[in-house]
Amino acid sequence: MITMLGGHPSLGIGSLLETHQHDMEKILRESMEFEIEGVERYRELLALAEKAGSITLEEYARRLIAEEATHISDIDKMLRRPGDVDQAVEQKAP
């Protein structure tokens, strides 16, 4: 997508974020936070794509939002206690 839009992807790798949290529940909750943040960023991309009128970029953003939503749902299920049906992590409405 970067080159399609005329850009060049960076080959530099940024610093690796490490929270040193190694408890499974903490790892899952941290992962959930990153997934939710990803959805927020993809929604921003979608808004920009809609404004620009780029159907290709709109569909790309929608696909990523759907994938992240599935990941959030999967993580939420892993965080639930057996028999719980309520979401383990409350999520913001779109």
matplotlib code that plots the C-alpha trace (Angstrom):
import matplotlib.pyplot as plt

x = [0.0, 2.9, 4.4, 0.9, 0.6, 4.0, 5.9, 8.9, 8.7, 11.4, 13.8, 14.8, 13.5, 12.4, 13.0, 11.3, 8.7, 9.0, 6.9, 8.6, 5.1, 5.2, 2.0, -0.4, -3.3, -1.2, 0.2, -3.3, -4.5, -1.5, -2.2, -5.9, -4.8, -2.6, -5.4, -7.9, -5.3, -4.8, -8.5, -8.5, -5.6, -7.3, -10.5, -8.4, -7.0, -10.5, -11.7, -8.7, -9.3, -13.0, -12.1, -9.6, -12.1, -9.7, -11.9, -8.9, -7.5, -11.0, -11.4, -7.9, -8.7, -12.1, -10.4, -7.8, -10.5, -12.4, -9.3, -8.4, -12.0, -11.7, -8.4, -10.0, -12.9, -10.4, -8.4, -11.5, -12.6, -9.2, -9.5, -12.9, -13.4, -15.1, -18.8, -18.6, -20.5, -19.8, -16.9, -13.7, -12.6, -15.1, -14.5, -15.3, -18.2, -17.2]
y = [0.0, 2.4, 2.0, 2.2, 5.6, 6.7, 6.2, 4.1, 1.9, 2.4, -0.4, 0.9, -0.9, 1.1, 0.3, -2.8, -2.2, -4.6, -4.2, -7.2, -8.5, -12.3, -13.3, -14.8, -12.6, -9.4, -10.4, -10.9, -7.6, -5.8, -7.5, -6.4, -2.8, -2.9, -4.4, -1.7, 1.0, -0.6, -0.4, 3.3, 4.0, 2.0, 4.0, 7.2, 5.7, 4.9, 8.5, 9.9, 7.4, 8.3, 12.0, 11.3, 9.2, 6.2, 3.1, 0.8, 2.4, 2.4, -1.3, -2.0, -0.1, -1.9, -5.2, -4.4, -3.1, -6.4, -8.5, -6.5, -6.8, -10.6, -10.5, -8.5, -11.0, -13.9, -12.3, -11.4, -15.0, -16.1, -13.7, -14.9, -17.4, -20.6, -20.1, -16.3, -14.8, -11.1, -9.4, -9.6, -6.1, -3.3, -1.8, 1.7, 2.0, 2.8]
z = [0.0, 0.8, -2.7, -4.3, -2.8, -4.1, -0.9, 0.1, 3.2, 5.9, 6.3, 9.7, 12.7, 15.7, 19.3, 20.6, 23.3, 26.2, 29.4, 31.1, 32.0, 31.7, 33.4, 30.8, 31.8, 31.7, 28.3, 27.0, 28.4, 26.9, 23.6, 23.8, 24.4, 21.3, 19.2, 20.3, 19.6, 16.1, 15.4, 16.4, 14.0, 11.1, 11.7, 11.3, 8.1, 6.9, 7.5, 5.6, 2.7, 2.5, 2.5, -0.3, -2.2, -2.5, -2.7, -2.6, 0.6, 2.1, 1.5, 2.9, 6.1, 6.5, 6.1, 8.7, 11.1, 10.6, 11.3, 14.4, 15.7, 15.3, 17.2, 20.0, 20.2, 20.4, 23.1, 25.0, 25.0, 26.3, 29.2, 30.3, 33.1, 32.2, 32.0, 31.7, 28.8, 29.5, 27.8, 29.9, 28.8, 28.1, 24.8, 23.5, 21.1, 17.5]

ax = plt.figure().add_subplot(projection="3d")
ax.plot(x, y, z, "-o")
ax.set_aspect("equal")
plt.show()
